[in-house]
Amino acid sequence: EVQLLESGGGLVQPGGSLRLSCVVSGFTFSNYAMSWVRQAPGKGLEWVSAISGSGGSTYYADSVKGRFTISRDNSKNTLYLQMNSLRVEDAAVYYCAKDLLENRSCSSTSCYDFDYWGQGTLVTVSS
Amino acid sequence: SYVLTQPPSVSVAPGQTASITCGGNNIGYRTVNWYQQKPGQAPVLVVYDDRDRPSGIPERVSGSNSGNTATLTISRVEAGDEADYYCQVWHGSSDHVVFGGGTKLTVL
């Protein structure tokens, strides 16, 4: 059974940092790209970042580029999101999500569909 | 940046057909995925690659994509279909995943 379990959320002041983790099981972690997707209270889904199975390729939304860093430790079946210089608008539930296809090769028009999601971890940014 | 436009809400009576649209410039050239999200729960993939269904998703859920509009169709709507639905694509020019704003499906 595929499972994704996020942790690391909490209350942080503006300008502060947090590191989110997502521990997975039930599939060969290193063969799948992973993403972080967030959802502010009462709002829609917003993609944050993605990383290839090897960790060699990373992608970021413009809203977090330069502040957030995605990484993974395939030996620990764990995905990370280091969040620095946090802003009030970063407050959201953060989900980790698994790509559908194993060892996917992206094209310009097709890449990343998310077949499994964690339950989410809440990040609150407030003074 | 690439923008996906969804109607904020769609209402349908039980047993009828619900169509949720997702508009984007030449979206027909991209593969579109759809997610269902119920309150307090994580999203669930219901359609991928325009029209394919993951295991466990009923056949009355279908997708299509052409021109500037992708559509999620739910036939014989049930109360349990009431949820928010999001379309999603990959924008290779910017290396970004893009979600639509979401559509709240209400079953009357």
Interface residues (C-beta under 8 A of the other chain):
Chain A: S35 V37 G44 L45 E46 W47 A50 Y59 A61 D62 Y95 L100 C106 S107 S108 T109 S110 C111 Y112 D113 F114 D115 W117 G118 Q119 G120
Chain B: S1 Y29 R30 T31 N33 Y35 Q37 A42 P43 V44 L45 Y48 D49 P54 D84 Y86 Q88 V89 W90 G92 S93 D95 H96 V97 V98 F99 G100 G101 G102
